[in-house]
Amino acid sequence: MADRYQQFTKTPLGKFVVPKLGLPNPATLRRYRPGQPALEGPALLGAAPGGRLEKTVRAQLTEAGIEVISAPADRHAALVFDATGVKDPGQLREVYRFFHPVIRKVGPSGRVVVLGTPPELAEGRERIAQRALEGFVRSVGKELKRGATAQLVYVAEGAEEAAESTLRFLLSAKSAFVDGQVIRVGTHAKTAPTPENWEKPLDGKVALVTGASRGIGEAIAETLARDGAHVVALDIPAQGGDLSAVANRIGGSALQLDITAADAPAKLAEYLTERHGGVDVVVHNAGITRDKTLGNMTEGGWDSVIAVNLAAQLAVNDKLLGDKILRENGRIIGVSSIAGIAGNVGQTNYATSKAGVIGMVNVGAPQLAEYGGTINAVAPGFIETKMTAAVPLFIREAGRRLSSLGQGGLPVDVAETIAWYANPASAAVNGNLVRVCGQALLGA
């Protein structure tokens, strides 16, 4: 559904009225189009004394076709700061010194990225100083205007080279609706292969997407196919017509299957083995809602949501991992929700299931690391879909405006984040939950 208020703000009348009344003025976000430059302007790169990432980051950004500068310009497409040299809270002044003169010079849909050391891998005062960066970045995200975003990337020692896919994602238009997030890049991966073609990083890969017949699932299937994967699009038989249309359009395969059936994991494993010899990417997108306040909720309404949104995912994971159908350097990606973080009235079942997805990532990350793969999740906020279009007007408008970006996201925003997780070069990104919510103020 179109955001009519945002459309109004771009009209001559809206441009006059909105600033006069101090109304929200959501920017038009820069979203990815094949062939576009990574950034529309230079990236200013700085570092605290003793930082260990600056040299590597400079080389990676240059390789990505980004102009990297060391002295402030009139306008910056990105500000990138290596804060790994901050070993004591007193040294946090280095962060202020870098950003204070240039923060107002971030261009439309610009990017701010701070790089640090995971606090849990630091000790003493360094741990305190590195943890403090989270408050800084989340606040910067709320101060930026015109569609600009801010992120914090904690890079473990030894994972410097493995951060490239994350930097490319966060600095590009693919991360348009990701804001105020904290991402960890670890050292567990055996390898983090560099794609031969960054535009087609999934060439030769097989990706399974559940709930792929429409909405966010459809966008995920399209995006992974764009990146080169053969997509197995899965949904229930009742959605067979729409599912086939999606699969045919992207050159993938359609699989009609109720993933809550007792024999579904075995049938899925057999299909993936016989047709494709295994699978490289598994995206658990299928989900349902049965909204009622807890006192009015039926047992069936509770059980069905838990079964689709959580229990079926665990059963499929157990089968694919147990039978080694997920290939080495494979990916499991869950779709959680802001409701799983902040809760929501009338959604105790849904919020429980989506918080469970986060738990699935927490428990699965060490297991997948040993397996040679990764497990991560996205948590969408207000995304413009048929489901949110049915939300009452005032609640819908609140959902759109209560974020730093002041608007709802699009299904492709969730899909782009999943594609970053799926990239073979993201092998060191494991156990993360990234909110795709425009830095929603709920649950922040």
Secondary structure, DSSP 8 states (H G I E B T S, - for coil): ---HHHHHHTSHHHHHHHHHHT-----------TT--S-SS-EEEEE-TT-SSHHHHHHHHHHTT--EESS--S-EEEEEEE-TT--SGGGGHHHHHHHTTTGGGEEEEEEEEEEE--GGGS-HHHHHHHHHHHHHHHHHHHH--TT-EEEEEEE-TT-SGGGHHHHHHHHSGGGTT--SEEEEE-S--S-----S-TTSTTTT-EEEEESTTSHHHHHHHHHHHHTT-EEEEEE-GGGHHHHHHHHHHHT-EEEE--TTSTTHHHHHHHHHHHHHSSEEEEEE---------GGG--HHHHHHHHIIIIIHHHHHHHHHHHTT-EEEEEEEEEE--THHHH--TT-HHHHHHHHHHHHHHHHHHHHHHHHT-EEEEEEE-SB-SHHHHTS-HHHHHHHHHSBTT-S-B-HHHHHHHHHHHHSGGGTT--S-EEEESSSBSTT-
